[in-house]
């Protein structure tokens, strides 16, 4: 699930009750907001950078990141995010379910 912050800036938990399909029923708007929550894009960049470093240590690479393409611009709002978008293969097309409240990271074993 995506990390979120409240409007006042404090970290928050994404609501995951059953009636919200355990979080999958949340739809963020085009600005990455849902009620008083907004996606913490900086935390996503930091998470993906940490995953990339850990993958390298274990002989893996990141094969693909699936995350709502309309939010890539928010990841690119920092120099770290811009570099990340150039380095990692983000999906750009439609997938069968919108990936706004969560993202996937697929790994590949580096040939020895």
Biopython code that builds the backbone (N, CA, C, O; Angstrom):
import numpy as np
from Bio.PDB.StructureBuilder import StructureBuilder

atoms = [
    (1, "UNK", "N", (0.847, -1.177, 0.000)),
    (1, "UNK", "CA", (0.000, 0.000, 0.000)),
    (1, "UNK", "C", (0.889, 1.236, 0.000)),
    (1, "UNK", "O", (2.048, 1.179, 0.411)),
    (2, "UNK", "N", (0.337, 2.350, -0.463)),
    (2, "UNK", "CA", (1.131, 3.577, -0.500)),
    (2, "UNK", "C", (1.220, 4.201, 0.889)),
    (2, "UNK", "O", (0.271, 4.124, 1.668)),
    (3, "UNK", "N", (2.354, 4.817, 1.198)),
    (3, "UNK", "CA", (2.440, 5.572, 2.446)),
    (3, "UNK", "C", (1.637, 6.864, 2.276)),
    (3, "UNK", "O", (1.593, 7.439, 1.189)),
    (4, "UNK", "N", (1.011, 7.307, 3.347)),
    (4, "UNK", "CA", (0.183, 8.513, 3.279)),
    (4, "UNK", "C", (0.491, 9.446, 4.440)),
    (4, "UNK", "O", (1.051, 9.052, 5.464)),
    (5, "UNK", "N", (0.102, 10.702, 4.236)),
    (5, "UNK", "CA", (0.204, 11.740, 5.269)),
    (5, "UNK", "C", (-1.130, 12.454, 5.371)),
    (5, "UNK", "O", (-1.886, 12.541, 4.403)),
    (6, "UNK", "N", (-1.402, 12.960, 6.555)),
    (6, "UNK", "CA", (-2.594, 13.783, 6.763)),
    (6, "UNK", "C", (-2.332, 15.174, 6.185)),
    (6, "UNK", "O", (-1.186, 15.532, 5.915)),
    (7, "UNK", "N", (-3.383, 15.946, 5.999)),
    (7, "UNK", "CA", (-3.231, 17.310, 5.466)),
    (7, "UNK", "C", (-2.273, 18.140, 6.286)),
    (7, "UNK", "O", (-1.575, 18.996, 5.743)),
    (8, "UNK", "N", (-2.226, 17.904, 7.584)),
    (8, "UNK", "CA", (-1.322, 18.674, 8.450)),
    (8, "UNK", "C", (0.123, 18.200, 8.319)),
    (8, "UNK", "O", (1.022, 18.783, 8.924)),
    (9, "UNK", "N", (0.352, 17.148, 7.535)),
    (9, "UNK", "CA", (1.705, 16.689, 7.270)),
    (9, "UNK", "C", (2.175, 15.499, 8.066)),
    (9, "UNK", "O", (3.228, 14.936, 7.767)),
    (10, "UNK", "N", (1.424, 15.101, 9.071)),
    (10, "UNK", "CA", (1.866, 13.979, 9.899)),
    (10, "UNK", "C", (1.609, 12.646, 9.180)),
    (10, "UNK", "O", (0.625, 12.508, 8.453)),
    (11, "UNK", "N", (2.498, 11.671, 9.388)),
    (11, "UNK", "CA", (2.276, 10.347, 8.791)),
    (11, "UNK", "C", (0.965, 9.744, 9.282)),
    (11, "UNK", "O", (0.534, 9.999, 10.406)),
    (12, "UNK", "N", (0.343, 8.952, 8.437)),
    (12, "UNK", "CA", (-0.932, 8.324, 8.779)),
    (12, "UNK", "C", (-0.953, 6.914, 8.204)),
    (12, "UNK", "O", (-0.086, 6.528, 7.420)),
    (13, "UNK", "N", (-1.955, 6.166, 8.609)),
    (13, "UNK", "CA", (-2.162, 4.830, 8.050)),
    (13, "UNK", "C", (-3.277, 4.894, 7.033)),
    (13, "UNK", "O", (-4.272, 5.591, 7.229)),
    (14, "UNK", "N", (-3.107, 4.164, 5.945)),
    (14, "UNK", "CA", (-4.161, 4.049, 4.956)),
    (14, "UNK", "C", (-5.281, 3.217, 5.564)),
    (14, "UNK", "O", (-5.015, 2.141, 6.099)),
    (15, "UNK", "N", (-6.522, 3.681, 5.500)),
    (15, "UNK", "CA", (-7.616, 2.888, 6.072)),
    (15, "UNK", "C", (-7.795, 1.582, 5.291)),
    (15, "UNK", "O", (-7.838, 1.580, 4.061)),
    (16, "UNK", "N", (-7.897, 0.482, 6.024)),
    (16, "UNK", "CA", (-8.011, -0.829, 5.375)),
    (16, "UNK", "C", (-9.160, -1.672, 5.914)),
    (16, "UNK", "O", (-9.007, -2.886, 6.045)),
    (17, "UNK", "N", (-10.312, -1.066, 6.233)),
    (17, "UNK", "CA", (-11.423, -1.897, 6.700)),
    (17, "UNK", "C", (-12.014, -2.710, 5.548)),
    (17, "UNK", "O", (-11.799, -2.404, 4.375)),
    (18, "UNK", "N", (-12.752, -3.734, 5.905)),
    (18, "UNK", "CA", (-13.337, -4.621, 4.891)),
    (18, "UNK", "C", (-14.217, -3.860, 3.912)),
    (18, "UNK", "O", (-14.209, -4.166, 2.719)),
    (19, "UNK", "N", (-14.986, -2.863, 4.391)),
    (19, "UNK", "CA", (-15.892, -2.149, 3.489)),
    (19, "UNK", "C", (-15.134, -1.278, 2.486)),
    (19, "UNK", "O", (-15.726, -0.807, 1.515)),
    (20, "UNK", "N", (-13.844, -1.059, 2.703)),
    (20, "UNK", "CA", (-12.997, -0.383, 1.715)),
    (20, "UNK", "C", (-12.112, -1.392, 0.990)),
    (20, "UNK", "O", (-11.057, -1.039, 0.462)),
    (21, "UNK", "N", (-12.548, -2.647, 0.969)),
    (21, "UNK", "CA", (-11.829, -3.731, 0.307)),
    (21, "UNK", "C", (-10.383, -3.801, 0.790)),
    (21, "UNK", "O", (-9.455, -4.000, 0.006)),
    (22, "UNK", "N", (-10.217, -3.633, 2.101)),
    (22, "UNK", "CA", (-8.907, -3.703, 2.757)),
    (22, "UNK", "C", (-7.918, -2.683, 2.185)),
    (22, "UNK", "O", (-6.712, -2.924, 2.148)),
    (23, "UNK", "N", (-8.449, -1.545, 1.742)),
    (23, "UNK", "CA", (-7.638, -0.459, 1.192)),
    (23, "UNK", "C", (-7.698, -0.373, -0.317)),
    (23, "UNK", "O", (-7.467, 0.689, -0.893)),
    (24, "UNK", "N", (-8.007, -1.488, -0.959)),
    (24, "UNK", "CA", (-8.036, -1.504, -2.424)),
    (24, "UNK", "C", (-9.232, -0.755, -2.987)),
    (24, "UNK", "O", (-9.254, -0.461, -4.182)),
    (25, "UNK", "N", (-10.223, -0.440, -2.172)),
    (25, "UNK", "CA", (-11.392, 0.309, -2.623)),
    (25, "UNK", "C", (-11.212, 1.813, -2.549)),
    (25, "UNK", "O", (-12.125, 2.566, -2.889)),
    (26, "UNK", "N", (-10.054, 2.254, -2.114)),
    (26, "UNK", "CA", (-9.770, 3.688, -2.039)),
    (26, "UNK", "C", (-9.362, 4.172, -3.423)),
    (26, "UNK", "O", (-8.570, 3.528, -4.111)),
    (27, "UNK", "N", (-9.904, 5.296, -3.813)),
    (27, "UNK", "CA", (-9.515, 5.917, -5.081)),
    (27, "UNK", "C", (-8.950, 7.296, -4.798)),
    (27, "UNK", "O", (-9.667, 8.195, -4.359)),
    (28, "UNK", "N", (-7.675, 7.453, -5.050)),
    (28, "UNK", "CA", (-7.038, 8.754, -4.900)),
    (28, "UNK", "C", (-7.385, 9.609, -6.117)),
    (28, "UNK", "O", (-7.513, 9.095, -7.228)),
    (29, "UNK", "N", (-7.535, 10.914, -5.900)),
    (29, "UNK", "CA", (-7.826, 11.801, -7.023)),
    (29, "UNK", "C", (-6.543, 12.080, -7.810)),
    (29, "UNK", "O", (-5.482, 11.548, -7.482)),
    (30, "UNK", "N", (-6.642, 12.903, -8.833)),
    (30, "UNK", "CA", (-5.503, 13.177, -9.718)),
    (30, "UNK", "C", (-4.355, 13.893, -9.006)),
    (30, "UNK", "O", (-3.245, 13.970, -9.532)),
    (31, "UNK", "N", (-4.622, 14.411, -7.819)),
    (31, "UNK", "CA", (-3.573, 15.054, -7.022)),
    (31, "UNK", "C", (-2.992, 14.118, -5.977)),
    (31, "UNK", "O", (-2.129, 14.518, -5.197)),
    (32, "UNK", "N", (-3.460, 12.863, -5.954)),
    (32, "UNK", "CA", (-2.967, 11.912, -4.973)),
    (32, "UNK", "C", (-3.604, 12.090, -3.614)),
    (32, "UNK", "O", (-2.983, 11.790, -2.594)),
    (33, "UNK", "N", (-4.852, 12.582, -3.583)),
    (33, "UNK", "CA", (-5.545, 12.818, -2.309)),
    (33, "UNK", "C", (-6.781, 11.941, -2.184)),
    (33, "UNK", "O", (-7.455, 11.623, -3.164)),
    (34, "UNK", "N", (-7.051, 11.564, -0.945)),
    (34, "UNK", "CA", (-8.265, 10.842, -0.573)),
    (34, "UNK", "C", (-8.673, 11.365, 0.792)),
    (34, "UNK", "O", (-7.964, 11.180, 1.781)),
    (35, "UNK", "N", (-9.808, 12.011, 0.833)),
    (35, "UNK", "CA", (-10.283, 12.660, 2.066)),
    (35, "UNK", "C", (-9.196, 13.559, 2.627)),
    (35, "UNK", "O", (-8.741, 14.464, 1.927)),
    (36, "UNK", "N", (-8.759, 13.345, 3.870)),
    (36, "UNK", "CA", (-7.714, 14.205, 4.441)),
    (36, "UNK", "C", (-6.318, 13.607, 4.295)),
    (36, "UNK", "O", (-5.380, 14.058, 4.952)),
    (37, "UNK", "N", (-6.174, 12.593, 3.436)),
    (37, "UNK", "CA", (-4.893, 11.922, 3.234)),
    (37, "UNK", "C", (-4.311, 12.257, 1.866)),
    (37, "UNK", "O", (-5.047, 12.474, 0.903)),
    (38, "UNK", "N", (-2.995, 12.298, 1.792)),
    (38, "UNK", "CA", (-2.324, 12.407, 0.499)),
    (38, "UNK", "C", (-1.166, 11.425, 0.457)),
    (38, "UNK", "O", (-0.533, 11.126, 1.469)),
    (39, "UNK", "N", (-0.913, 10.938, -0.743)),
    (39, "UNK", "CA", (0.171, 9.976, -0.933)),
    (39, "UNK", "C", (1.497, 10.656, -0.622)),
    (39, "UNK", "O", (1.737, 11.787, -1.044)),
    (40, "UNK", "N", (2.345, 9.973, 0.105)),
    (40, "UNK", "CA", (3.681, 10.471, 0.443)),
    (40, "UNK", "C", (4.644, 9.996, -0.647)),
    (40, "UNK", "O", (5.268, 8.942, -0.527)),
    (41, "UNK", "N", (4.751, 10.789, -1.703)),
    (41, "UNK", "CA", (5.568, 10.403, -2.849)),
    (41, "UNK", "C", (7.051, 10.347, -2.508)),
    (41, "UNK", "O", (7.783, 9.528, -3.063)),
    (42, "UNK", "N", (7.498, 11.207, -1.603)),
    (42, "UNK", "CA", (8.905, 11.155, -1.179)),
    (42, "UNK", "C", (9.215, 9.835, -0.490)),
    (42, "UNK", "O", (10.296, 9.278, -0.680)),
    (43, "UNK", "N", (8.284, 9.328, 0.304)),
    (43, "UNK", "CA", (8.487, 8.043, 0.968)),
    (43, "UNK", "C", (8.524, 6.907, -0.053)),
    (43, "UNK", "O", (9.273, 5.947, 0.121)),
    (44, "UNK", "N", (7.727, 7.006, -1.112)),
    (44, "UNK", "CA", (7.766, 5.980, -2.162)),
    (44, "UNK", "C", (9.129, 5.989, -2.840)),
    (44, "UNK", "O", (9.710, 4.930, -3.078)),
    (45, "UNK", "N", (9.643, 7.172, -3.153)),
    (45, "UNK", "CA", (10.983, 7.269, -3.766)),
    (45, "UNK", "C", (12.019, 6.638, -2.846)),
    (45, "UNK", "O", (12.850, 5.852, -3.303)),
    (46, "UNK", "N", (11.986, 6.965, -1.561)),
    (46, "UNK", "CA", (12.948, 6.401, -0.602)),
    (46, "UNK", "C", (12.805, 4.886, -0.517)),
    (46, "UNK", "O", (13.807, 4.174, -0.443)),
    (47, "UNK", "N", (11.569, 4.383, -0.527)),
    (47, "UNK", "CA", (11.338, 2.945, -0.459)),
    (47, "UNK", "C", (11.907, 2.247, -1.689)),
    (47, "UNK", "O", (12.580, 1.224, -1.569)),
    (48, "UNK", "N", (11.637, 2.798, -2.870)),
    (48, "UNK", "CA", (12.137, 2.170, -4.101)),
    (48, "UNK", "C", (13.660, 2.224, -4.175)),
    (48, "UNK", "O", (14.285, 1.280, -4.657)),
    (49, "UNK", "N", (14.264, 3.309, -3.706)),
    (49, "UNK", "CA", (15.726, 3.381, -3.667)),
    (49, "UNK", "C", (16.290, 2.318, -2.731)),
    (49, "UNK", "O", (17.290, 1.677, -3.053)),
    (50, "UNK", "N", (15.659, 2.125, -1.576)),
    (50, "UNK", "CA", (16.110, 1.102, -0.625)),
    (50, "UNK", "C", (15.949, -0.294, -1.224)),
    (50, "UNK", "O", (16.827, -1.141, -1.063)),
    (51, "UNK", "N", (14.836, -0.539, -1.911)),
    (51, "UNK", "CA", (14.634, -1.840, -2.562)),
    (51, "UNK", "C", (15.682, -2.078, -3.645)),
    (51, "UNK", "O", (16.186, -3.190, -3.795)),
    (52, "UNK", "N", (16.003, -1.039, -4.389)),
    (52, "UNK", "CA", (17.007, -1.168, -5.450)),
    (52, "UNK", "C", (18.382, -1.522, -4.864)),
    (52, "UNK", "O", (19.078, -2.387, -5.395)),
    (53, "UNK", "N", (18.767, -0.860, -3.782)),
    (53, "UNK", "CA", (20.053, -1.173, -3.123)),
    (53, "UNK", "C", (20.053, -2.599, -2.582)),
    (53, "UNK", "O", (21.023, -3.333, -2.772)),
    (54, "UNK", "N", (18.982, -2.993, -1.915)),
    (54, "UNK", "CA", (18.891, -4.342, -1.358)),
    (54, "UNK", "C", (18.899, -5.387, -2.458)),
    (54, "UNK", "O", (19.516, -6.442, -2.305)),
    (55, "UNK", "N", (18.231, -5.114, -3.553)),
    (55, "UNK", "CA", (18.203, -6.054, -4.678)),
    (55, "UNK", "C", (19.616, -6.290, -5.202)),
    (55, "UNK", "O", (20.019, -7.431, -5.428)),
    (56, "UNK", "N", (20.361, -5.210, -5.394)),
    (56, "UNK", "CA", (21.743, -5.344, -5.891)),
    (56, "UNK", "C", (22.586, -6.207, -4.962)),
    (56, "UNK", "O", (23.369, -7.038, -5.421)),
    (57, "UNK", "N", (22.424, -6.010, -3.649)),
    (57, "UNK", "CA", (23.198, -6.808, -2.686)),
    (57, "UNK", "C", (22.881, -8.292, -2.781)),
    (57, "UNK", "O", (23.700, -9.123, -2.389)),
    (58, "UNK", "N", (21.718, -8.634, -3.291)),
    (58, "UNK", "CA", (21.286, -10.033, -3.383)),
    (58, "UNK", "C", (21.285, -10.568, -4.808)),
    (58, "UNK", "O", (20.669, -11.596, -5.086)),
    (59, "UNK", "N", (21.976, -9.873, -5.714)),
    (59, "UNK", "CA", (22.093, -10.344, -7.083)),
    (59, "UNK", "C", (20.824, -10.195, -7.912)),
    (59, "UNK", "O", (20.587, -10.970, -8.839)),
    (60, "UNK", "N", (20.012, -9.203, -7.577)),
    (60, "UNK", "CA", (18.765, -8.968, -8.295)),
    (60, "UNK", "C", (18.752, -7.567, -8.883)),
    (60, "UNK", "O", (19.532, -6.701, -8.487)),
    (61, "UNK", "N", (17.862, -7.365, -9.824)),
    (61, "UNK", "CA", (17.552, -6.028, -10.307)),
    (61, "UNK", "C", (16.036, -5.859, -10.238)),
    (61, "UNK", "O", (15.292, -6.835, -10.147)),
    (62, "UNK", "N", (15.604, -4.634, -10.281)),
    (62, "UNK", "CA", (14.171, -4.376, -10.359)),
    (62, "UNK", "C", (13.778, -4.449, -11.822)),
    (62, "UNK", "O", (14.262, -3.679, -12.653)),
    (63, "UNK", "N", (12.905, -5.376, -12.120)),
    (63, "UNK", "CA", (12.470, -5.608, -13.499)),
    (63, "UNK", "C", (11.359, -4.635, -13.897)),
    (63, "UNK", "O", (11.310, -4.176, -15.038)),
    (64, "UNK", "N", (10.464, -4.322, -12.947)),
    (64, "UNK", "CA", (9.355, -3.422, -13.272)),
    (64, "UNK", "C", (8.711, -2.924, -11.993)),
    (64, "UNK", "O", (8.610, -3.636, -10.995)),
    (65, "UNK", "N", (8.274, -1.660, -12.061)),
    (65, "UNK", "CA", (7.487, -1.056, -10.997)),
    (65, "UNK", "C", (6.128, -0.719, -11.603)),
    (65, "UNK", "O", (6.047, -0.016, -12.610)),
    (66, "UNK", "N", (5.074, -1.218, -10.990)),
    (66, "UNK", "CA", (3.721, -0.932, -11.453)),
    (66, "UNK", "C", (3.103, 0.055, -10.469)),
    (66, "UNK", "O", (2.852, -0.272, -9.309)),
    (67, "UNK", "N", (2.866, 1.258, -10.955)),
    (67, "UNK", "CA", (2.277, 2.323, -10.152)),
    (67, "UNK", "C", (1.538, 3.241, -11.105)),
    (67, "UNK", "O", (1.981, 3.437, -12.237)),
    (68, "UNK", "N", (0.441, 3.799, -10.680)),
    (68, "UNK", "CA", (-0.412, 4.624, -11.537)),
    (68, "UNK", "C", (0.413, 5.633, -12.339)),
    (68, "UNK", "O", (1.050, 6.508, -11.753)),
    (69, "UNK", "N", (0.411, 5.526, -13.664)),
    (69, "UNK", "CA", (1.217, 6.436, -14.498)),
    (69, "UNK", "C", (0.919, 7.914, -14.262)),
    (69, "UNK", "O", (1.809, 8.752, -14.410)),
    (70, "UNK", "N", (-0.317, 8.244, -13.899)),
    (70, "UNK", "CA", (-0.640, 9.655, -13.686)),
    (70, "UNK", "C", (0.049, 10.234, -12.453)),
    (70, "UNK", "O", (0.060, 11.451, -12.265)),
    (71, "UNK", "N", (0.623, 9.377, -11.615)),
    (71, "UNK", "CA", (1.336, 9.849, -10.430)),
    (71, "UNK", "C", (2.851, 9.906, -10.623)),
    (71, "UNK", "O", (3.562, 10.370, -9.732)),
    (72, "UNK", "N", (3.350, 9.452, -11.749)),
    (72, "UNK", "CA", (4.792, 9.489, -11.986)),
    (72, "UNK", "C", (5.329, 10.919, -11.889)),
    (72, "UNK", "O", (6.455, 11.131, -11.439)),
    (73, "UNK", "N", (4.530, 11.893, -12.309)),
    (73, "UNK", "CA", (4.977, 13.300, -12.271)),
    (73, "UNK", "C", (5.255, 13.758, -10.840)),
    (73, "UNK", "O", (6.114, 14.609, -10.610)),
    (74, "UNK", "N", (4.525, 13.190, -9.884)),
    (74, "UNK", "CA", (4.777, 13.550, -8.483)),
    (74, "UNK", "C", (6.066, 12.910, -7.975)),
    (74, "UNK", "O", (6.773, 13.495, -7.154)),
    (75, "UNK", "N", (6.368, 11.714, -8.462)),
    (75, "UNK", "CA", (7.651, 11.098, -8.113)),
    (75, "UNK", "C", (8.797, 11.928, -8.690)),
    (75, "UNK", "O", (9.855, 12.052, -8.073)),
    (76, "UNK", "N", (8.577, 12.494, -9.878)),
    (76, "UNK", "CA", (9.610, 13.265, -10.567)),
    (76, "UNK", "C", (9.769, 14.677, -10.010)),
    (76, "UNK", "O", (10.581, 15.448, -10.522)),
    (77, "UNK", "N", (9.019, 15.025, -8.986)),
    (77, "UNK", "CA", (9.068, 16.377, -8.426)),
    (77, "UNK", "C", (10.382, 16.670, -7.703)),
    (77, "UNK", "O", (10.671, 17.827, -7.398)),
    (78, "UNK", "N", (11.180, 15.642, -7.425)),
    (78, "UNK", "CA", (12.486, 15.837, -6.801)),
    (78, "UNK", "C", (13.556, 15.268, -7.720)),
    (78, "UNK", "O", (13.263, 14.448, -8.590)),
    (79, "UNK", "N", (14.787, 15.700, -7.528)),
    (79, "UNK", "CA", (15.875, 15.177, -8.364)),
    (79, "UNK", "C", (16.055, 13.679, -8.143)),
    (79, "UNK", "O", (16.375, 12.949, -9.081)),
    (80, "UNK", "N", (15.849, 13.212, -6.896)),
    (80, "UNK", "CA", (15.963, 11.775, -6.621)),
    (80, "UNK", "C", (14.889, 10.999, -7.378)),
    (80, "UNK", "O", (15.160, 9.933, -7.930)),
    (81, "UNK", "N", (13.686, 11.532, -7.401)),
    (81, "UNK", "CA", (12.597, 10.887, -8.115)),
    (81, "UNK", "C", (12.813, 10.887, -9.615)),
    (81, "UNK", "O", (12.502, 9.904, -10.287)),
    (82, "UNK", "N", (13.341, 11.976, -10.147)),
    (82, "UNK", "CA", (13.644, 12.037, -11.581)),
    (82, "UNK", "C", (14.666, 10.976, -11.954)),
    (82, "UNK", "O", (14.503, 10.273, -12.951)),
    (83, "UNK", "N", (15.716, 10.862, -11.156)),
    (83, "UNK", "CA", (16.752, 9.861, -11.421)),
    (83, "UNK", "C", (16.175, 8.451, -11.315)),
    (83, "UNK", "O", (16.512, 7.576, -12.112)),
    (84, "UNK", "N", (15.320, 8.238, -10.344)),
    (84, "UNK", "CA", (14.689, 6.932, -10.149)),
    (84, "UNK", "C", (13.837, 6.558, -11.362)),
    (84, "UNK", "O", (13.881, 5.418, -11.823)),
    (85, "UNK", "N", (13.079, 7.495, -11.868)),
    (85, "UNK", "CA", (12.242, 7.233, -13.041)),
    (85, "UNK", "C", (13.079, 6.927, -14.282)),
    (85, "UNK", "O", (12.640, 6.183, -15.160)),
    (86, "UNK", "N", (14.272, 7.493, -14.356)),
    (86, "UNK", "CA", (15.175, 7.180, -15.482)),
    (86, "UNK", "C", (15.821, 5.807, -15.315)),
    (86, "UNK", "O", (16.055, 5.103, -16.297)),
    (87, "UNK", "N", (16.111, 5.427, -14.057)),
    (87, "UNK", "CA", (16.812, 4.166, -13.781)),
    (87, "UNK", "C", (15.917, 2.948, -13.796)),
    (87, "UNK", "O", (16.301, 1.897, -14.309)),
    (88, "UNK", "N", (14.727, 3.079, -13.238)),
    (88, "UNK", "CA", (13.865, 1.913, -13.078)),
    (88, "UNK", "C", (12.795, 1.873, -14.159)),
    (88, "UNK", "O", (12.292, 2.914, -14.583)),
    (89, "UNK", "N", (12.450, 0.668, -14.603)),
    (89, "UNK", "CA", (11.395, 0.542, -15.616)),
    (89, "UNK", "C", (10.000, 0.595, -14.970)),
    (89, "UNK", "O", (9.528, -0.386, -14.397)),
    (90, "UNK", "N", (9.370, 1.741, -15.076)),
    (90, "UNK", "CA", (8.008, 1.909, -14.588)),
    (90, "UNK", "C", (7.039, 1.550, -15.699)),
    (90, "UNK", "O", (7.263, 1.899, -16.858)),
    (91, "UNK", "N", (5.966, 0.857, -15.355)),
    (91, "UNK", "CA", (4.944, 0.552, -16.358)),
    (91, "UNK", "C", (4.280, 1.866, -16.751)),
    (91, "UNK", "O", (4.044, 2.737, -15.913)),
    (92, "UNK", "N", (3.985, 1.989, -18.029)),
    (92, "UNK", "CA", (3.374, 3.225, -18.506)),
    (92, "UNK", "C", (1.984, 2.996, -19.083)),
    (92, "UNK", "O", (1.223, 3.946, -19.269)),
    (93, "UNK", "N", (1.654, 1.759, -19.361)),
    (93, "UNK", "CA", (0.353, 1.465, -19.937)),
    (93, "UNK", "C", (-0.667, 1.091, -18.880)),
    (93, "UNK", "O", (-0.381, 1.055, -17.683)),
    (94, "UNK", "N", (-1.849, 0.818, -19.358)),
    (94, "UNK", "CA", (-2.915, 0.391, -18.461)),
    (94, "UNK", "C", (-2.684, -1.040, -18.001)),
    (94, "UNK", "O", (-2.240, -1.891, -18.771)),
    (95, "UNK", "N", (-2.985, -1.285, -16.763)),
    (95, "UNK", "CA", (-2.997, -2.639, -16.227)),
    (95, "UNK", "C", (-4.431, -2.948, -15.828)),
    (95, "UNK", "O", (-5.271, -2.047, -15.829)),
    (96, "UNK", "N", (-4.731, -4.171, -15.493)),
    (96, "UNK", "CA", (-6.123, -4.570, -15.308)),
    (96, "UNK", "C", (-6.793, -3.941, -14.100)),
    (96, "UNK", "O", (-8.021, -3.938, -14.018)),
    (97, "UNK", "N", (-6.023, -3.408, -13.160)),
    (97, "UNK", "CA", (-6.588, -2.696, -12.014)),
    (97, "UNK", "C", (-5.705, -1.470, -11.763)),
    (97, "UNK", "O", (-4.482, -1.530, -11.895)),
    (98, "UNK", "N", (-6.345, -0.367, -11.403)),
    (98, "UNK", "CA", (-5.592, 0.869, -11.162)),
    (98, "UNK", "C", (-4.689, 0.686, -9.949)),
    (98, "UNK", "O", (-5.109, 0.147, -8.925)),
    (99, "UNK", "N", (-3.473, 1.130, -10.069)),
    (99, "UNK", "CA", (-2.493, 1.007, -8.986)),
    (99, "UNK", "C", (-2.233, 2.387, -8.395)),
    (99, "UNK", "O", (-1.146, 2.945, -8.541)),
    (100, "UNK", "N", (-3.244, 2.926, -7.728)),
    (100, "UNK", "CA", (-3.087, 4.226, -7.098)),
    (100, "UNK", "C", (-2.903, 4.100, -5.589)),
    (100, "UNK", "O", (-2.203, 4.911, -4.982)),
    (101, "UNK", "N", (-3.522, 3.095, -4.981)),
    (101, "UNK", "CA", (-3.410, 2.928, -3.532)),
    (101, "UNK", "C", (-2.337, 1.905, -3.162)),
    (101, "UNK", "O", (-2.071, 1.669, -1.984)),
    (102, "UNK", "N", (-1.735, 1.312, -4.167)),
    (102, "UNK", "CA", (-0.640, 0.365, -3.928)),
    (102, "UNK", "C", (0.246, 0.322, -5.164)),
    (102, "UNK", "O", (-0.132, 0.799, -6.234)),
    (103, "UNK", "N", (1.417, -0.252, -5.001)),
    (103, "UNK", "CA", (2.301, -0.452, -6.144)),
    (103, "UNK", "C", (2.980, -1.801, -6.018)),
    (103, "UNK", "O", (3.073, -2.374, -4.933)),
    (104, "UNK", "N", (3.449, -2.292, -7.144)),
    (104, "UNK", "CA", (4.138, -3.581, -7.197)),
    (104, "UNK", "C", (5.558, -3.357, -7.660)),
    (104, "UNK", "O", (5.828, -2.466, -8.465)),
    (105, "UNK", "N", (6.455, -4.161, -7.153)),
    (105, "UNK", "CA", (7.835, -4.157, -7.599)),
    (105, "UNK", "C", (8.186, -5.593, -7.976)),
    (105, "UNK", "O", (8.098, -6.503, -7.151)),
    (106, "UNK", "N", (8.579, -5.779, -9.217)),
    (106, "UNK", "CA", (8.972, -7.107, -9.696)),
    (106, "UNK", "C", (10.487, -7.158, -9.805)),
    (106, "UNK", "O", (11.114, -6.210, -10.278)),
    (107, "UNK", "N", (11.073, -8.263, -9.367)),
    (107, "UNK", "CA", (12.520, -8.429, -9.367)),
    (107, "UNK", "C", (12.945, -9.464, -10.393)),
    (107, "UNK", "O", (12.158, -10.324, -10.786)),
    (108, "UNK", "N", (14.188, -9.375, -10.823)),
    (108, "UNK", "CA", (14.757, -10.350, -11.750)),
    (108, "UNK", "C", (16.161, -10.706, -11.263)),
    (108, "UNK", "O", (16.924, -9.843, -10.830)),
    (109, "UNK", "N", (16.478, -11.980, -11.343)),
    (109, "UNK", "CA", (17.799, -12.461, -10.983)),
    (109, "UNK", "C", (18.786, -12.031, -12.056)),
    (109, "UNK", "O", (18.546, -12.244, -13.244)),
    (110, "UNK", "N", (19.889, -11.429, -11.646)),
    (110, "UNK", "CA", (20.921, -11.000, -12.579)),
    (110, "UNK", "C", (21.691, -12.244, -13.012)),
    (110, "UNK", "O", (22.091, -13.055, -12.176)),
    (111, "UNK", "N", (21.894, -12.391, -14.303)),
    (111, "UNK", "CA", (22.647, -13.553, -14.812)),
    (111, "UNK", "C", (24.068, -13.522, -14.277)),
    (111, "UNK", "O", (24.739, -12.491, -14.301)),
    (112, "UNK", "N", (24.506, -14.663, -13.799)),
    (112, "UNK", "CA", (25.857, -14.757, -13.214)),
    (112, "UNK", "C", (26.902, -14.986, -14.264)),
    (112, "UNK", "O", (28.086, -15.088, -13.944)),
]
sb = StructureBuilder()
sb.init_structure("model")
sb.init_model(0)
sb.init_chain("A")
sb.init_seg("    ")
for serial, (resi, resn, name, xyz) in enumerate(atoms, 1):
    if name == "N":
        sb.init_residue(resn, " ", resi, " ")
    sb.init_atom(name, np.array(xyz, "f"), 0.0, 1.0, " ", f" {name:<3s}", serial, name[0])
structure = sb.get_structure()
